[in-house]
Amino acid sequence: MATTLKTERLLLRDFAIGDAGRLARLIGDFAVAGNLSRVPYPYKITDAHEWLAGLPATPDPHRTTFALTTQNDGLIGAVGFHDASKGTALGYWIGRAWWGRGYAAEAAFAALQWYFQSTTAGSVQSGAFHFNAPSLAIQRKLGFVVIGRSMSHNRARGEDIDHVDTVLTREAFQAIQRQHPEQAGRNEKIAR
């Protein structure tokens, strides 16, 4: 059973094979790929098809990626969860044309709400490269705290880069939800 999440401005849905071209164009922008650990650059349509084919066939909250879509623009980015060294990690990206509009925070909030409702996990990891201040600001807004630094490989840049490691506990996210009940009320789960 697939899950679709609806927020005030976004629909978070499963990726489809038909997303490959748009995915390759958006994440193939070095301004996007250069902020992400596991994305090659240049990013080709074959990379998109390979990534889409590798998505889990059955839902698993610890390994789920949602396509972020708007009614007018279609696919604009992604948010999801993947296995990390110390548990599950949250990751997200937005196409450059939609930066600065609050979409990443809105999508991450919805995904985190779904994740904590779908699992018994006590926390989720995240982080960003030291130069990605906007991403770190989003994480602070969502209740993540810095727990250290590490060196992380950036495929697009082809080098190891200083990475700020963060974590969000279930309790901290619940406190954020209580502070912003209007956001929690906007997230609507649609099971198919």
C-alpha positions as CSV (number, residue, x, y, z in Angstrom):
1,M,0.0,0.0,0.0
2,A,1.5,3.3,-1.1
3,T,1.2,6.5,1.0
4,T,0.5,10.0,-0.3
5,L,0.8,13.0,2.0
6,K,-0.9,16.3,1.3
7,T,0.1,19.6,2.9
8,E,-1.2,23.1,2.2
9,R,0.8,23.5,-0.9
10,L,2.4,20.1,-1.7
11,L,1.5,16.6,-2.6
12,L,4.1,14.0,-1.5
13,R,3.7,10.9,-3.6
14,D,5.6,7.9,-4.8
15,F,8.0,8.5,-7.7
16,A,7.0,7.0,-11.0
17,I,9.0,6.0,-14.1
18,G,7.5,9.0,-15.9
19,D,9.4,11.3,-13.4
20,A,12.8,10.3,-14.8
21,G,13.2,13.2,-17.3
22,R,12.2,15.9,-14.9
23,L,14.1,14.3,-12.0
24,A,17.3,14.3,-14.2
25,R,16.8,18.0,-15.1
26,L,16.2,19.2,-11.5
27,I,18.8,17.2,-9.6
28,G,21.2,17.5,-12.6
29,D,21.7,21.1,-11.7
30,F,25.1,21.3,-9.9
31,A,23.7,23.9,-7.5
32,V,21.4,21.0,-6.3
33,A,23.6,18.0,-6.8
34,G,26.6,19.7,-5.2
35,N,24.7,19.9,-1.9
36,L,23.9,16.2,-1.8
37,S,26.2,13.3,-0.7
38,R,25.1,10.5,-3.1
39,V,24.2,12.2,-6.3
40,P,26.6,12.0,-9.2
41,Y,27.3,15.0,-11.5
42,P,26.6,15.2,-14.3
43,Y,23.3,13.4,-13.5
44,K,21.9,11.7,-16.6
45,I,18.6,10.3,-17.5
46,T,20.1,6.8,-17.1
47,D,21.0,7.7,-13.5
48,A,17.4,8.7,-12.9
49,H,16.1,5.4,-14.4
50,E,18.6,3.4,-12.3
51,W,17.6,5.3,-9.1
52,L,13.9,4.9,-9.8
53,A,14.3,1.1,-10.5
54,G,16.1,0.8,-7.1
55,L,13.3,2.2,-5.0
56,P,11.7,-0.3,-2.6
57,A,8.7,-2.1,-4.1
58,T,7.0,-2.4,-0.7
59,P,6.6,0.5,1.8
60,D,9.3,0.8,4.4
61,P,9.3,4.0,6.5
62,H,13.1,3.7,6.9
63,R,13.6,3.6,3.2
64,T,11.0,5.7,1.6
65,T,11.3,8.7,-0.8
66,F,8.5,11.0,-1.7
67,A,8.3,13.0,-4.9
68,L,7.4,16.6,-4.0
69,T,4.8,18.1,-6.4
70,T,2.8,21.2,-6.6
71,Q,-0.4,21.6,-8.5
72,N,1.0,24.1,-11.0
73,D,4.6,22.9,-11.4
74,G,4.5,19.1,-10.9
75,L,7.7,17.6,-9.6
76,I,9.9,20.1,-7.7
77,G,12.0,17.9,-5.4
78,A,12.1,15.0,-3.0
79,V,12.1,14.2,0.7
80,G,12.7,10.8,2.3
81,F,14.5,8.4,4.6
82,H,17.4,6.2,4.0
83,D,19.7,3.9,6.0
84,A,22.6,5.8,7.7
85,S,25.5,4.7,9.8
86,K,23.6,5.1,13.1
87,G,20.0,4.5,12.0
88,T,17.6,6.2,9.7
89,A,18.4,9.6,8.1
90,L,16.2,12.3,6.6
91,G,17.2,13.8,3.3
92,Y,15.6,16.3,1.0
93,W,16.3,18.5,-2.0
94,I,14.3,21.2,-4.0
95,G,14.9,22.3,-7.6
96,R,16.7,25.6,-7.7
97,A,13.7,27.5,-9.2
98,W,11.7,26.8,-6.0
99,W,14.4,27.7,-3.4
100,G,13.5,30.2,-0.7
101,R,9.7,29.5,-0.7
102,G,9.6,27.2,2.4
103,Y,8.8,24.0,0.4
104,A,11.6,22.0,1.9
105,A,10.6,22.8,5.5
106,E,6.9,22.1,4.7
107,A,7.7,18.8,3.0
108,A,10.2,17.7,5.7
109,F,7.6,18.5,8.5
110,A,5.0,16.3,6.7
111,A,7.5,13.5,6.1
112,L,8.7,13.6,9.7
113,Q,5.2,13.5,11.1
114,W,4.4,10.5,8.9
115,Y,7.7,8.8,9.9
116,F,7.2,9.1,13.7
117,Q,3.5,8.0,13.3
118,S,4.6,5.0,11.2
119,T,7.5,3.8,13.4
120,T,8.6,3.4,17.0
121,A,11.9,5.2,16.3
122,G,13.1,7.4,19.0
123,S,15.1,9.7,16.6
124,V,16.1,10.4,13.0
125,Q,19.4,11.7,11.8
126,S,20.2,14.4,9.1
127,G,22.8,17.0,8.5
128,A,24.3,19.1,5.7
129,F,27.6,20.0,4.3
130,H,29.1,22.9,6.3
131,F,28.5,25.4,3.4
132,N,24.7,24.6,3.2
133,A,23.4,27.1,5.8
134,P,19.8,27.1,4.4
135,S,19.5,23.3,4.9
136,L,20.9,23.6,8.5
137,A,18.4,26.4,9.2
138,I,15.5,24.2,8.0
139,Q,16.7,21.4,10.3
140,R,16.9,23.8,13.3
141,K,13.4,25.0,12.6
142,L,12.2,21.4,12.7
143,G,13.9,20.7,16.0
144,F,17.2,19.0,14.9
145,V,20.2,19.7,17.0
146,V,23.9,19.5,16.0
147,I,25.6,16.4,17.5
148,G,29.0,16.7,15.8
149,R,30.9,16.9,12.5
150,S,32.2,14.3,10.2
151,M,33.8,14.1,6.8
152,S,31.3,12.9,4.2
153,H,31.9,12.1,0.5
154,N,30.2,14.3,-2.0
155,R,29.9,12.4,-5.3
156,A,29.1,15.5,-7.4
157,R,32.2,17.4,-6.1
158,G,34.3,14.2,-6.0
159,E,35.7,14.9,-2.5
160,D,35.3,14.4,1.2
161,I,33.8,17.5,2.8
162,D,33.1,18.7,6.3
163,H,29.6,17.7,7.3
164,V,27.5,19.0,10.2
165,D,25.6,16.0,11.7
166,T,22.2,16.6,13.3
167,V,19.6,14.5,15.1
168,L,15.9,15.0,15.9
169,T,14.3,13.1,18.7
170,R,10.7,12.1,18.8
171,E,10.2,14.3,21.9
172,A,11.7,17.3,20.2
173,F,9.5,16.9,17.2
174,Q,6.4,16.5,19.3
175,A,7.3,19.8,21.0
176,I,7.6,21.5,17.5
177,Q,4.2,20.1,16.6
178,R,2.7,21.6,19.7
179,Q,4.3,24.9,18.9
180,H,2.9,24.8,15.4
181,P,-0.5,23.0,15.5
182,E,-1.5,24.8,12.2
183,Q,1.2,22.9,10.4
184,A,0.3,19.5,12.0
185,G,-3.3,20.1,11.0
186,R,-2.4,20.6,7.3
187,N,-0.7,17.3,6.9
188,E,-3.3,14.8,5.6
189,K,-2.4,11.1,5.0
190,I,-4.1,9.6,2.0
191,A,-3.6,5.8,1.9
192,R,-4.1,4.0,-1.4
